[in-house]
Amino acid sequence: MKTIEILEKMEKEPGYFNHNNYHILKATEENIELRADLTENSMNPYNIAHGGLIFGLGDTAMGMVVKEKAVTLTANISYIKPGTGKYITAKAEQVKKGNNICFTKATIYNDKEEIIATMNSSYYLIG
């Protein structure tokens, strides 16, 4: 299945992607940009985006930029600022791709284009 077909399938079918109100904004060979619309179900008790939602958005974007079937080996996030506003976006890119492992990074922004988190990850390519 081609990358564009996978992306289209993710946006149309029920599951984690749609449950969390994720949307594909940009998908090129070099990077992926996703948006998560923030709803009352996205918030923690302090009325800011739940850390798990932020992490999930970044991990999903980084996994998509691998452009192969892969599973997360490691993932690290640094939360910088609370996730507030109407939406958050994740911009992900590949850092290095080897035979079995791909390294990626992502930056997550609020709707004012302020950085709220940074991430890096490694993925094991499973074919």
trRosetta pair geometry for C-beta under 8 A, 3 or more apart (Angstrom, degrees):
i j d omega theta_ij theta_ji phi_ij phi_ji
1 5 4.9 -121 -176 88 92 128
1 6 5.6 111 125 -59 118 88
1 9 7.9 -13 178 -9 145 144
2 5 4.7 93 60 6 79 106
2 6 7.2 -144 97 -7 41 87
3 6 5.7 -57 -152 34 33 112
3 7 6.4 31 154 -18 68 106
3 27 7.3 -174 144 162 114 126
3 67 5.3 -29 -96 -140 129 92
4 7 5.6 -53 -147 37 34 112
4 8 6.3 34 155 -18 66 106
4 27 7.3 147 -102 105 69 138
5 8 5.8 -53 -146 38 31 110
5 9 6.3 34 154 -21 64 107
6 9 5.7 -56 -150 35 29 113
6 10 6.5 33 152 -23 64 104
7 10 5.7 -51 -150 30 32 113
7 11 6.7 25 155 -15 63 106
7 24 5.6 58 -173 -81 112 166
7 27 5.5 -30 -110 -76 162 173
7 64 7.2 77 -94 -155 94 124
8 11 6.0 -59 -152 37 32 108
8 12 6.3 16 158 -11 67 116
9 12 6.1 -71 -146 42 28 103
9 13 5.8 2 173 -4 70 119
10 13 6.9 -64 -127 41 18 94
10 15 7.7 -89 -145 67 63 126
10 17 4.7 99 178 -29 94 176
10 24 7.5 95 84 -41 118 120
11 17 7.1 -93 -83 134 37 136
11 18 7.4 108 -157 -74 33 98
11 23 7.1 59 -124 -133 106 57
11 24 6.0 -79 -70 6 123 110
13 17 7.9 67 73 52 76 119
13 18 7.2 -156 94 -10 42 133
14 18 5.7 -95 -129 61 42 136
14 19 7.3 66 -172 -52 75 87
15 18 6.1 85 52 27 57 94
15 19 6.6 -101 120 -12 25 104
16 19 5.6 -58 -136 36 24 116
16 20 6.3 5 170 -3 62 112
16 56 7.5 -132 174 -173 115 129
16 60 7.7 -168 121 -92 117 129
17 20 6.8 -83 -164 43 17 96
17 22 4.8 -89 -167 57 68 125
17 60 6.9 140 -102 -152 83 146
18 21 7.3 38 -171 -78 40 29
18 22 7.0 -93 -76 43 28 81
20 36 5.9 -40 144 -134 96 115
20 42 7.5 94 -158 -102 74 96
20 53 6.2 170 -153 -136 117 91
20 56 6.3 -128 -122 111 170 139
20 57 7.3 -152 139 -71 137 83
21 36 5.6 93 90 -163 87 66
21 37 4.1 -90 156 50 132 91
21 38 7.8 -165 82 -56 145 18
21 39 6.3 131 -26 -10 156 113
21 42 7.2 -66 36 -65 128 124
22 34 5.5 -12 -165 -177 101 120
22 35 7.1 147 -155 79 50 45
22 36 5.3 -27 -92 -92 64 78
22 57 6.5 175 -105 -116 109 84
22 60 6.4 -49 -129 105 161 161
23 34 6.7 148 73 -161 43 68
23 35 4.7 -18 59 61 97 96
23 36 7.7 170 15 -82 74 31
23 37 7.2 53 -8 -26 116 95
24 27 5.7 -12 -175 -37 124 115
24 32 7.5 -66 -139 -164 92 93
24 33 7.6 100 -168 81 56 59
24 34 6.1 -41 -103 -105 47 73
25 33 4.3 -61 70 108 108 103
25 34 6.5 172 8 -108 91 17
25 35 5.3 82 -45 -20 117 104
25 89 6.7 -11 1 -136 151 119
26 31 7.0 17 112 102 112 93
26 32 6.9 167 92 -157 71 33
26 33 3.9 36 42 34 100 113
27 32 5.4 13 -111 -117 72 77
27 33 7.6 -132 -59 32 50 66
27 64 7.3 -80 -121 150 110 125
28 31 5.8 23 53 47 98 65
28 32 7.9 -157 33 -72 58 46
29 67 7.7 12 -143 -73 59 158
30 93 6.1 -8 158 -132 75 104
30 94 7.5 -117 -158 28 49 93
31 65 6.2 -17 -140 -118 38 126
31 91 6.3 9 176 -176 129 82
31 92 6.2 162 -157 83 79 48
31 93 4.4 -38 -98 -86 95 88
32 61 4.9 -177 99 -162 113 78
32 62 7.9 -161 53 -71 124 21
32 64 4.6 110 -112 95 171 115
32 65 4.5 -133 2 -67 112 90
32 90 7.9 6 107 106 90 92
32 91 7.6 170 87 -151 49 42
32 92 4.9 -9 58 58 93 101
32 93 7.8 178 21 -74 66 46
33 61 7.2 20 -119 -137 19 126
33 89 6.2 5 -175 -179 93 113
33 90 7.1 175 -148 86 48 50
33 91 5.0 -7 -104 -104 88 74
33 92 7.6 -180 -79 20 41 68
34 57 5.9 -163 98 -168 124 89
34 60 6.3 -2 1 98 174 110
34 61 4.7 -137 10 -81 119 103
34 64 7.6 115 -49 26 123 149
34 89 6.6 167 87 -153 45 64
34 90 5.0 -1 56 52 94 96
34 92 7.8 15 5 1 100 109
35 87 5.1 10 -176 171 105 134
35 88 7.2 160 -153 83 59 39
35 89 4.9 -29 -97 -97 72 83
36 42 7.0 142 146 -125 114 140
36 49 7.8 103 98 -141 127 134
36 53 6.3 165 151 168 160 105
36 57 4.8 -93 -27 -93 131 133
36 87 6.2 163 81 -159 45 80
36 88 5.2 -6 54 57 97 87
36 89 7.7 -178 17 -84 67 35
36 90 7.8 43 -11 -10 101 101
37 42 7.8 -158 108 -39 52 150
37 86 7.0 -34 -147 156 73 75
37 87 5.0 -44 -107 -98 46 99
38 42 4.6 -126 -145 73 65 151
38 43 7.2 73 -175 -59 102 85
38 49 5.7 -90 -114 -86 121 101
38 83 7.2 174 -93 143 136 103
38 84 7.9 174 127 -157 178 27
38 85 6.7 116 21 85 142 57
38 86 6.1 -176 41 175 100 23
38 87 5.8 -164 -4 -92 85 34
38 88 6.6 77 -52 -11 107 88
39 42 5.2 110 47 -5 59 102
39 43 7.9 -120 98 -14 41 90
40 43 6.0 -53 -159 19 40 118
42 49 5.5 -30 147 -127 106 75
42 50 6.2 -144 171 10 52 94
42 53 5.2 72 -156 -108 86 171
43 46 7.8 -138 176 69 96 50
43 47 5.2 -4 -171 -135 139 39
43 48 6.4 118 -143 54 85 16
43 49 6.5 -68 -101 -93 54 30
43 50 6.4 132 -179 -38 11 82
44 47 7.5 -88 68 -16 60 16
44 48 6.0 -17 38 63 100 70
44 49 7.5 35 -7 116 90 18
44 50 4.6 127 -57 -96 87 71
44 51 7.2 29 -55 -5 137 75
46 82 7.8 -101 111 -132 124 133
48 82 4.2 -73 -145 -170 148 112
48 83 5.6 121 171 59 88 65
48 84 5.6 -57 -125 -69 86 83
49 53 5.4 -111 178 76 94 126
49 54 5.6 102 123 -53 120 99
49 82 7.3 143 32 174 80 68
49 83 2.9 -47 36 96 124 129
49 84 7.1 -141 -11 -62 91 34
49 88 5.9 12 -79 -27 170 139
49 116 7.8 57 51 149 131 158
50 53 4.5 93 66 0 89 103
50 54 7.2 -161 94 -4 49 83
51 54 5.6 -54 -150 38 37 112
51 55 6.1 37 153 -18 70 107
51 77 7.9 148 -174 105 97 147
51 79 6.4 -55 -121 -78 106 142
52 55 5.5 -51 -141 40 32 112
52 56 6.0 35 157 -22 65 108
53 56 5.7 -53 -143 37 28 113
53 57 6.4 31 156 -22 62 104
53 83 7.5 -146 84 88 110 163
53 88 7.9 117 125 41 105 138
54 57 5.9 -54 -151 32 28 111
54 58 6.6 23 154 -12 62 107
54 77 7.3 125 116 -168 103 150
54 79 7.1 84 100 -106 155 99
54 83 5.4 -158 -75 -49 120 148
54 88 6.5 -52 -108 125 81 166
54 108 5.7 107 -164 150 94 167
54 116 6.8 -109 -134 113 136 119
54 117 5.4 105 164 5 128 154
55 58 6.0 -62 -153 40 30 108
55 59 6.0 26 155 -17 68 111
55 75 7.4 102 -169 136 101 132
55 77 5.3 -102 -106 -33 90 160
55 117 7.9 -98 -75 155 56 162
55 119 7.5 132 -133 -95 61 136
56 59 5.7 -55 -139 40 30 110
56 60 6.0 31 160 -21 65 107
57 60 5.9 -55 -146 36 26 111
57 61 6.4 24 156 -17 62 108
57 88 6.4 134 68 99 173 113
57 90 4.6 169 139 -25 97 133
57 108 6.4 99 92 -117 119 123
58 61 5.8 -57 -148 37 30 109
58 62 6.2 24 157 -14 66 109
58 75 7.9 137 107 -168 108 120
58 77 6.5 132 62 -102 157 114
58 90 4.9 -167 -91 -131 54 138
58 92 7.1 136 -159 -76 61 113
58 106 4.3 164 -153 91 90 146
58 108 5.4 -74 -70 -56 107 118
58 117 6.7 -95 -53 106 143 123
58 119 4.2 110 165 5 144 156
59 62 5.9 -57 -144 41 29 108
59 63 6.1 31 156 -20 64 109
59 72 6.3 -20 -157 -82 113 146
59 75 5.7 -3 -100 -132 106 156
59 119 7.3 -114 -62 174 59 159
59 121 6.7 114 -119 -75 71 161
60 63 5.8 -55 -145 38 28 112
60 64 6.3 28 156 -20 63 107
60 90 7.5 116 65 63 85 153
61 64 5.8 -57 -150 35 29 111
61 65 6.5 26 155 -20 64 107
61 90 4.0 -156 -12 112 153 122
61 91 7.2 -126 171 -126 151 4
61 92 3.7 159 135 -13 102 131
61 106 5.3 110 86 -117 123 138
62 65 5.8 -54 -147 33 33 110
62 66 7.3 49 150 -33 60 92
62 75 7.7 155 65 -118 152 107
62 92 4.5 -150 -78 -146 55 141
62 104 4.0 143 -157 111 101 143
62 105 7.3 149 -109 37 116 3
62 106 5.1 -101 -58 -36 101 121
62 119 6.7 -110 -41 110 140 124
62 121 4.9 96 138 44 157 133
62 123 7.4 177 136 -42 98 122
63 66 5.9 -39 -164 8 38 117
63 70 6.5 -164 -149 78 80 103
63 72 6.7 -65 -83 -62 110 93
63 104 8.0 -144 -54 32 30 164
63 123 6.4 135 -114 -97 67 142
64 67 7.5 42 162 -66 47 54
64 92 7.1 113 59 69 90 141
65 92 4.5 -148 -18 116 140 109
65 93 6.0 -143 -170 -119 155 20
65 94 5.6 -161 141 -47 109 77
65 104 5.7 129 77 -130 121 133
66 70 4.6 -64 131 23 160 148
66 94 7.0 118 -99 -92 44 105
66 97 7.6 138 -145 -108 69 114
66 102 4.7 132 -129 82 98 155
66 104 6.6 -83 -65 -51 82 134
66 123 5.0 -58 -91 69 149 158
66 125 7.3 -170 175 -92 124 86
68 102 7.5 144 41 -24 114 146
68 125 5.3 10 106 -137 138 102
68 127 7.7 -157 173 117 108 8
69 125 7.3 92 80 -163 60 62
69 126 5.2 -79 119 69 98 88
69 127 5.7 -21 66 77 122 50
70 102 6.4 -52 -121 31 162 121
70 123 3.9 50 155 159 133 122
70 124 6.1 162 -159 77 82 40
70 125 5.0 -41 -97 -100 99 48
70 126 6.0 156 -107 8 35 84
71 123 6.5 157 75 -158 27 80
71 124 5.4 -16 60 56 83 95
71 126 6.0 46 -5 -26 97 129
72 75 5.5 -16 -170 -38 130 115
72 121 6.1 -54 -139 -172 98 126
72 122 7.7 105 -161 80 57 49
72 123 5.8 -49 -100 -104 42 76
72 124 8.0 23 108 14 5 80
73 101 6.9 -25 -2 -130 152 106
73 121 7.7 139 53 176 71 78
73 122 4.5 -42 60 97 117 95
73 123 6.2 177 1 -110 90 17
73 124 5.0 102 -59 -31 108 94
74 121 6.2 -177 93 -148 61 58
74 122 4.8 34 41 35 94 98
75 119 6.6 -7 -171 -169 88 112
75 120 7.7 178 -147 92 49 41
75 121 4.2 -1 -105 -106 74 107
76 119 6.5 160 84 -151 53 62
76 120 5.5 -3 55 56 101 80
76 121 7.1 -175 20 -76 64 61
77 117 5.6 -2 -172 -178 102 123
77 118 7.3 161 -152 83 56 41
77 119 4.7 -20 -99 -97 75 92
78 117 6.3 164 82 -155 50 69
78 118 5.1 -2 52 55 102 87
78 119 7.6 -169 19 -75 66 46
79 116 7.1 -20 -155 156 68 73
79 117 5.1 -28 -108 -100 50 101
80 115 5.6 13 66 120 152 92
80 116 5.8 -173 59 -171 90 25
80 117 5.8 -174 10 -83 87 38
80 118 6.9 57 -31 -6 122 86
81 110 7.2 -80 102 -23 120 124
81 114 6.2 -46 73 132 160 116
81 115 6.9 113 17 98 118 56
81 116 4.5 -96 68 -120 87 66
81 117 7.9 -129 40 -44 65 59
82 116 6.9 -64 93 -142 18 114
83 88 5.2 -27 -152 -72 114 140
83 108 7.6 -35 -96 139 114 122
83 110 6.1 177 -142 -93 54 95
83 116 5.1 95 -82 169 72 160
83 117 7.8 -24 -64 -15 105 112
84 110 6.0 10 59 -138 59 139
85 88 7.3 125 63 -66 110 66
85 110 4.7 122 7 178 137 101
85 111 3.6 -165 156 22 144 112
85 112 6.5 -157 -85 -16 146 84
86 111 5.1 55 43 -63 81 161
87 111 5.2 95 53 -77 71 106
88 108 5.9 18 168 179 116 100
88 109 6.6 166 -161 83 69 45
88 110 5.8 -43 -106 -108 79 45
88 111 7.3 -86 -79 -43 40 70
88 116 6.6 -68 -134 39 121 144
89 108 7.0 172 88 -152 42 57
89 109 5.0 -10 58 56 91 97
89 111 8.0 107 -12 -89 97 51
90 106 5.1 4 -175 -178 102 126
90 107 7.3 162 -151 81 56 38
90 108 4.8 -22 -97 -99 78 80
90 109 7.8 178 -80 17 32 71
91 106 6.4 158 78 -153 42 71
91 107 5.3 -11 56 57 95 87
91 108 8.0 -180 18 -82 65 34
91 109 7.4 29 -5 -5 104 111
92 104 5.9 17 -176 174 105 120
92 105 7.0 176 -145 92 65 38
92 106 4.0 -26 -93 -94 84 98
93 104 6.8 172 90 -153 34 80
93 105 6.3 -12 59 59 78 80
93 106 7.7 153 15 -85 58 54
94 97 5.7 -17 -172 -43 136 103
94 102 6.2 -60 -135 -176 106 108
94 103 7.2 96 -168 80 66 55
94 104 5.5 -54 -109 -100 45 80
95 103 4.2 -56 63 108 113 101
95 104 6.0 -175 0 -101 89 20
95 105 5.6 74 -53 -12 114 100
95 120 7.5 17 -25 -144 147 104
96 102 7.3 -170 96 -151 49 51
96 103 4.7 23 49 41 83 112
97 101 8.0 -167 -149 102 45 46
97 102 4.4 -2 -114 -115 79 92
97 103 7.6 -144 -70 28 44 64
98 101 5.1 18 49 56 114 74
98 102 7.1 -158 28 -76 64 48
99 125 7.6 -132 141 48 39 137
100 124 6.4 -14 162 -149 84 73
100 125 5.6 -148 -157 41 36 98
101 122 5.5 -4 -172 -175 111 108
101 123 6.8 150 -156 75 58 46
101 124 6.1 -31 -99 -101 72 53
101 125 6.9 -136 -71 -4 21 90
102 122 7.0 157 79 -156 42 58
102 123 4.8 -16 59 58 94 101
102 125 6.3 86 -16 -55 103 102
103 120 7.2 1 -175 -177 91 99
103 121 7.4 168 -152 89 52 45
103 122 5.3 -25 -98 -100 69 79
103 123 8.0 -172 -76 18 25 74
104 120 7.0 171 91 -154 51 56
104 121 5.2 -13 61 62 94 90
104 122 7.6 164 19 -90 74 31
104 123 6.8 29 -2 -8 116 111
105 118 7.4 -8 -174 -177 99 90
105 119 6.6 162 -158 91 54 60
105 120 4.7 -21 -103 -102 81 79
105 121 7.6 165 -87 19 37 69
106 118 7.3 166 89 -159 55 49
106 119 4.5 0 56 58 96 107
106 120 7.7 -179 20 -79 66 37
106 121 7.7 12 2 4 104 110
107 115 5.9 -58 -174 -125 108 105
107 117 7.6 165 -159 90 46 53
107 118 5.5 -17 -108 -109 70 76
107 119 7.7 -165 -75 24 29 74
108 115 7.2 95 74 -157 51 63
108 116 5.3 -63 106 65 95 90
108 117 4.2 8 48 57 119 94
108 118 7.4 -153 18 -75 78 30
108 119 7.1 55 -20 -9 105 108
109 112 7.9 -138 170 68 97 49
109 113 5.3 -10 -175 -139 139 37
109 114 6.3 137 -155 64 80 33
109 115 5.9 -51 -97 -95 72 42
109 116 6.4 130 -134 5 19 90
110 113 7.4 -71 69 -1 62 14
110 114 5.1 -5 37 55 105 90
110 116 5.3 93 -41 -42 89 125
115 118 6.8 9 -177 -55 123 89
